[in-house]
Amino acid sequence: MAGGGAEIPWPCAGARCDDDRHERHPRIPRLARGRRPRHRGPDRGPRHLAPPPETAADTAAVRRIHLAAFGRAGEADLVDALRRDPSAWLPGLSYVADAPDGTPAAHALLTRCHIDEVPAVALAPCAVLPAYQQRGAGEAVIRALLEAARAAGERTAIVLGHPPYYPRFGFAPAAPRFGILPPQPWPDEAFMALSLDGSTPPRGTVRYARAFGID
Ligand SMILES: CC(C)(COP(=O)(O)OP(=O)(O)OC[C@H]1O[C@@H](n2cnc3c(N)ncnc32)[C@H](O)[C@@H]1OP(=O)(O)O)[C@@H](O)C(=O)NCCC(=O)NCCS
């Protein structure tokens, strides 16, 4: 893949799209701005990367990451189901970050959702192999993914997740801040939204892809 190189800070040897079904890989952003990941070591300086196409090994590695991170099959099965659903899967918006030794260590995914009838993207699930957690891998892969979504013209992202974690990417409580309501009565602080293009997101109720099983 040509022209996708960019600098990624420790701990990742690179963050890459794990899907070859799109024609043009998004440019991976320079991730050094903002908060610097901790535990940066002399052998773990910035690397350059060229996102390779998805391989069968990537698909298996993504499954391994989710199984290990969550300790159950639900999220790994969900990723596989999303991958099979062309109305949910967004080519180019599934990212893997490799550890310095080349081990695929982190994965994050954006799939199609809607706010009422307006298309948006849902960030879920995100996972890092336990041995690599708390070292910036999750942050690196999510930042790369959100930047790819911006480059692809996506306007609004939503996430249901750990309230202390996602605000670092700019997410804010969706209902009180934007009038974006969850499909189920989830806590305000855990259901968050982010404007990717700086515009005011649409108000309405979120509808996830069918694979999430949320009605
Ligand atoms: C959550 C997860 C993706 C974060 O990735 P990570 O690489 O471990 O985290 P990072 O190194 O990027 O960021 C570390 C920060 O995240 C915070 N964090 C990590 N996991 C957290 C959690 N479960 N709840 C709240 N905060 C968490 C840490 O406290 C730390 O905060 P600080 O920077 O203010 O000190 C990863 O820990 C993971 O896979 N966890 C198990 C699966 C999971 O819970 N997925 C997310 C579902 S919403």
The ligand as an SDF file (V2000), in Angstrom:
LIG
                    3D

 48 50  0  0  0  0  0  0  0  0999 V2000
  -10.1340   -0.3690   27.6180 C   0  0  0  0  0  0  0  0  0  0  0  0
   -8.9020   -0.6490   26.7610 C   0  0  0  0  0  0  0  0  0  0  0  0
   -9.3130   -0.7560   25.2890 C   0  0  0  0  0  0  0  0  0  0  0  0
   -7.9470    0.5410   26.9310 C   0  0  0  0  0  0  0  0  0  0  0  0
   -6.7700    0.3180   26.1770 O   0  0  0  0  0  0  0  0  0  0  0  0
   -5.3520    0.4090   26.9190 P   0  0  0  0  0  0  0  0  0  0  0  0
   -4.3130    0.2870   25.8650 O   0  0  0  0  0  0  0  0  0  0  0  0
   -5.3120   -0.5620   28.0310 O   0  0  0  0  0  0  0  0  0  0  0  0
   -5.4010    1.8640   27.5480 O   0  0  0  0  0  0  0  0  0  0  0  0
   -4.4420    3.0800   27.2030 P   0  0  0  0  0  0  0  0  0  0  0  0
   -3.0520    2.7120   27.5670 O   0  0  0  0  0  0  0  0  0  0  0  0
   -4.7060    3.5600   25.8380 O   0  0  0  0  0  0  0  0  0  0  0  0
   -4.9750    4.1630   28.1890 O   0  0  0  0  0  0  0  0  0  0  0  0
   -4.7410    4.0310   29.5590 C   0  0  0  0  0  0  0  0  0  0  0  0
   -5.7610    4.8430   30.2880 C   0  0  0  0  0  0  0  0  0  0  0  0
   -7.0350    4.2320   30.1100 O   0  0  0  0  0  0  0  0  0  0  0  0
   -7.6220    4.0320   31.3490 C   0  0  0  0  0  0  0  0  0  0  0  0
   -8.3530    2.7900   31.3010 N   0  0  0  0  0  0  0  0  0  0  0  0
   -7.9610    1.6270   30.7850 C   0  0  0  0  0  0  0  0  0  0  0  0
   -8.8980    0.6980   30.9700 N   0  0  0  0  0  0  0  0  0  0  0  0
   -9.9120    1.3110   31.6180 C   0  0  0  0  0  0  0  0  0  0  0  0
  -11.1500    0.8750   32.1080 C   0  0  0  0  0  0  0  0  0  0  0  0
  -11.5420   -0.4020   32.0290 N   0  0  0  0  0  0  0  0  0  0  0  0
  -11.9530    1.7810   32.7190 N   0  0  0  0  0  0  0  0  0  0  0  0
  -11.5670    3.0550   32.8290 C   0  0  0  0  0  0  0  0  0  0  0  0
  -10.3840    3.5240   32.4040 N   0  0  0  0  0  0  0  0  0  0  0  0
   -9.5670    2.6450   31.8110 C   0  0  0  0  0  0  0  0  0  0  0  0
   -6.4780    3.9190   32.3220 C   0  0  0  0  0  0  0  0  0  0  0  0
   -6.8810    4.2350   33.6220 O   0  0  0  0  0  0  0  0  0  0  0  0
   -5.5050    4.9460   31.7720 C   0  0  0  0  0  0  0  0  0  0  0  0
   -5.9110    6.2440   32.1900 O   0  0  0  0  0  0  0  0  0  0  0  0
   -4.8230    7.4240   32.3440 P   0  0  0  0  0  0  0  0  0  0  0  0
   -4.1800    7.6040   31.0090 O   0  0  0  0  0  0  0  0  0  0  0  0
   -5.6690    8.6020   32.7410 O   0  0  0  0  0  0  0  0  0  0  0  0
   -3.8740    6.9600   33.3870 O   0  0  0  0  0  0  0  0  0  0  0  0
   -8.1590   -1.9400   27.1930 C   0  0  0  0  0  0  0  0  0  0  0  0
   -7.6940   -1.7800   28.5180 O   0  0  0  0  0  0  0  0  0  0  0  0
   -8.9980   -3.1910   27.1030 C   0  0  0  0  0  0  0  0  0  0  0  0
   -8.9800   -3.8950   26.1070 O   0  0  0  0  0  0  0  0  0  0  0  0
   -9.7380   -3.5220   28.1930 N   0  0  0  0  0  0  0  0  0  0  0  0
  -10.5290   -4.7440   28.2370 C   0  0  0  0  0  0  0  0  0  0  0  0
  -11.6750   -4.6990   27.2340 C   0  0  0  0  0  0  0  0  0  0  0  0
  -12.4990   -3.4260   27.3720 C   0  0  0  0  0  0  0  0  0  0  0  0
  -12.9150   -3.0470   28.4590 O   0  0  0  0  0  0  0  0  0  0  0  0
  -12.7510   -2.7500   26.1900 N   0  0  0  0  0  0  0  0  0  0  0  0
  -13.4410   -1.4780   26.1370 C   0  0  0  0  0  0  0  0  0  0  0  0
  -14.8960   -1.6080   26.2770 C   0  0  0  0  0  0  0  0  0  0  0  0
  -15.6180    0.0640   26.4540 S   0  0  0  0  0  0  0  0  0  0  0  0
  1  2  1  0
  2  3  1  0
  2  4  1  0
  2 36  1  0
  4  5  1  0
  5  6  1  0
  6  7  2  0
  6  8  1  0
  6  9  1  0
  9 10  1  0
 10 11  2  0
 10 12  1  0
 10 13  1  0
 13 14  1  0
 14 15  1  0
 15 16  1  0
 15 30  1  0
 16 17  1  0
 17 18  1  0
 17 28  1  0
 18 19  1  0
 18 27  1  0
 19 20  2  0
 20 21  1  0
 21 22  1  0
 21 27  2  0
 22 23  1  0
 22 24  2  0
 24 25  1  0
 25 26  2  0
 26 27  1  0
 28 29  1  0
 28 30  1  0
 30 31  1  0
 31 32  1  0
 32 33  2  0
 32 34  1  0
 32 35  1  0
 36 37  1  0
 36 38  1  0
 38 39  2  0
 38 40  1  0
 40 41  1  0
 41 42  1  0
 42 43  1  0
 43 44  2  0
 43 45  1  0
 45 46  1  0
 46 47  1  0
 47 48  1  0
M  END
$$$$
